[in-house]
Amino acid sequence: MHVLDEMERDRARQYSPIPVAMQVARTSMQKPAFGKRGAKLNPAKVRDIRQALAAGVSCAELAIRFNVTKAAVEHVQSGRSWADVA
């Protein structure tokens, strides 16, 4: 390992509120966007959710059915997320 690398890591430790290793772990734990592994909703599911909401199905029931949080369904309903899907 180079001396410069060690100095940079020490400087990052001094000024960073969280350790460098935790910074790397945090970025790797972020939820992937649609089209990447791990996304629970896709445009077809969003359309199904909107149709069910229009038919009177509750957000809680849809959350269970689609294995997402109630807040995720509410965000689809309000247009906060998936606004580009008609």
GUVOBA-201779 format. One record per residue: residue in three letters; x, y, z of N, C-alpha, C in turn. Coordinates in pm, whole numbers, plus 50000, padded with zeros to 5 digits. Example, Ala and Ser with C-alpha at 12.3 -4.5 7.8 and 13.67 -1.06 7.14 Angstrom:
{ALA {51319 49431 50780} {51230 49550 50780} {51320 49670 50780}}
{SER {51285 49775 50708} {51367 49894 50714} {51290 50003 50787}}
//
This chain:
{MET {50085 49882 50000} {50000 50000 50000} {50090 50123 50000}}
{HIS {50050 50221 49926} {50128 50343 49915} {50106 50434 50035}}
{VAL {50207 50511 50067} {50199 50604 50179} {50090 50708 50154}}
{LEU {50078 50752 50028} {49977 50852 49995} {49836 50798 50019}}
{ASP {49812 50672 49983} {49682 50611 50009} {49649 50608 50158}}
{GLU {49749 50576 50238} {49728 50573 50382} {49698 50711 50436}}
{MET {49767 50812 50384} {49743 50949 50429} {49602 50995 50391}}
{GLU {49558 50961 50271} {49423 50999 50228} {49317 50931 50315}}
{ARG {49339 50804 50347} {49244 50732 50431} {49241 50792 50572}}
{ASP {49357 50827 50626} {49362 50889 50758} {49290 51024 50756}}
{ARG {49309 51101 50650} {49243 51231 50638} {49091 51212 50629}}
{ALA {49047 51112 50555} {48904 51084 50543} {48845 51044 50677}}
{ARG {48921 50969 50756} {48874 50929 50888} {48857 51050 50979}}
{GLN {48949 51145 50968} {48945 51262 51055} {48824 51349 51027}}
{TYR {48793 51370 50900} {48692 51467 50863} {48556 51408 50830}}
{SER {48548 51279 50820} {48422 51216 50784} {48343 51181 50909}}
{PRO {48211 51209 50909} {48131 51174 51027} {48111 51024 51043}}
{ILE {48127 50948 50934} {48116 50803 50943} {48241 50741 50882}}
{PRO {48283 50624 50929} {48403 50560 50876} {48392 50533 50726}}
{VAL {48506 50527 50662} {48512 50504 50517} {48444 50372 50481}}
{ALA {48467 50269 50558} {48406 50139 50529} {48254 50148 50533}}
{MET {48202 50227 50626} {48057 50244 50635} {48003 50321 50515}}
{GLN {48083 50418 50462} {48041 50492 50344} {48023 50398 50226}}
{VAL {48116 50306 50209} {48107 50209 50100} {47986 50119 50121}}
{ALA {47963 50073 50244} {47850 49986 50273} {47718 50059 50249}}
{ARG {47711 50186 50285} {47588 50262 50265} {47551 50272 50118}}
{THR {47649 50302 50033} {47618 50318 49891} {47578 50185 49828}}
{SER {47631 50076 49879} {47596 49947 49821} {47459 49899 49868}}
{MET {47404 49960 49976} {47274 49918 50028} {47159 50001 49972}}
{GLN {47188 50101 49891} {47081 50185 49840} {46990 50104 49749}}
{LYS {46863 50137 49752} {46765 50065 49672} {46789 50091 49524}}
{PRO {46796 49985 49445} {46818 50005 49302} {46695 50065 49233}}
{ALA {46718 50138 49128} {46608 50197 49051} {46542 50091 48965}}
{PHE {46429 50125 48905} {46359 50030 48819} {46451 49983 48708}}
{GLY {46437 49858 48671} {46518 49802 48565} {46642 49732 48618}}
{LYS {46665 49745 48746} {46779 49679 48808} {46727 49575 48905}}
{ARG {46814 49486 48945} {46773 49382 49039} {46717 49441 49166}}
{GLY {46611 49383 49217} {46559 49423 49345} {46437 49513 49340}}
{ALA {46407 49571 49225} {46290 49659 49217} {46164 49575 49234}}
{LYS {46071 49620 49318} {45950 49544 49344} {45837 49582 49250}}
{LEU {45839 49704 49200} {45733 49748 49109} {45790 49770 48969}}
{ASN {45703 49753 48872} {45737 49783 48733} {45616 49854 48673}}
{PRO {45627 49906 48552} {45515 49981 48495} {45383 49903 48490}}
{ALA {45388 49775 48462} {45265 49695 48456} {45200 49685 48593}}
{LYS {45279 49665 48696} {45225 49656 48833} {45169 49790 48877}}
{VAL {45235 49899 48837} {45187 50033 48873} {45050 50058 48809}}
{ARG {45035 50016 48684} {44904 50031 48617} {44797 49949 48690}}
{ASP {44834 49828 48730} {44740 49743 48805} {44700 49808 48937}}
{ILE {44797 49866 49006} {44770 49934 49133} {44674 50050 49110}}
{ARG {44699 50129 49008} {44612 50245 48981} {44471 50202 48944}}
{GLN {44458 50094 48868} {44325 50044 48833} {44252 49995 48958}}
{ALA {44323 49925 49045} {44261 49874 49167} {44222 49989 49259}}
{LEU {44305 50092 49268} {44271 50208 49350} {44145 50275 49297}}
{ALA {44134 50285 49165} {44015 50346 49104} {43890 50263 49132}}
{ALA {43908 50132 49148} {43796 50042 49177} {43760 50040 49325}}
{GLY {43840 50111 49408} {43807 50120 49549} {43884 50028 49642}}
{VAL {43986 49960 49593} {44067 49873 49678} {44156 49961 49766}}
{SER {44174 49923 49892} {44251 50006 49985} {44401 49995 49959}}
{CYS {44473 50099 50001} {44619 50100 49986} {44683 49986 50066}}
{ALA {44630 49960 50184} {44686 49853 50269} {44673 49717 50202}}
{GLU {44558 49692 50141} {44537 49565 50073} {44630 49550 49952}}
{LEU {44645 49658 49879} {44735 49654 49762} {44880 49637 49805}}
{ALA {44917 49697 49916} {45053 49682 49967} {45083 49535 49996}}
{ILE {44988 49468 50056} {45006 49325 50085} {45012 49245 49955}}
{ARG {44922 49275 49864} {44913 49201 49738} {45041 49214 49655}}
{PHE {45102 49334 49654} {45220 49358 49571} {45350 49354 49650}}
{ASN {45342 49317 49778} {45461 49303 49863} {45544 49431 49868}}
{VAL {45476 49543 49888} {45542 49672 49907} {45481 49739 50030}}
{THR {45535 49851 50069} {45479 49922 50183} {45353 49999 50143}}
{LYS {45274 50030 50242} {45155 50111 50218} {45196 50248 50162}}
{ALA {45305 50301 50212} {45355 50430 50164} {45391 50424 50015}}
{ALA {45446 50312 49970} {45479 50298 49828} {45354 50305 49743}}
{VAL {45248 50241 49788} {45120 50245 49715} {45064 50387 49718}}
{GLU {45073 50452 49832} {45024 50591 49842} {45103 50684 49750}}
{HIS {45233 50660 49736} {45315 50741 49646} {45276 50719 49501}}
{VAL {45242 50597 49466} {45193 50569 49331} {45060 50641 49310}}
{GLN {44974 50635 49410} {44842 50698 49402} {44852 50849 49383}}
{SER {44941 50912 49458} {44953 51058 49453} {45036 51107 49336}}
{GLY {45111 51016 49273} {45197 51055 49163} {45336 51096 49207}}
{ARG {45365 51080 49335} {45499 51114 49384} {45603 51021 49323}}
{SER {45566 50897 49302} {45654 50803 49232} {45578 50747 49112}}
{TRP {45650 50707 49013} {45593 50649 48892} {45497 50746 48820}}
{ALA {45527 50874 48828} {45441 50975 48764} {45442 50961 48612}}
{ASP {45548 50905 48558} {45561 50894 48412} {45481 50776 48355}}
{VAL {45429 50690 48441} {45351 50574 48394} {45203 50612 48394}}
{ALA {45142 50598 48279} {45000 50636 48266} {44907 50525 48310}}
//
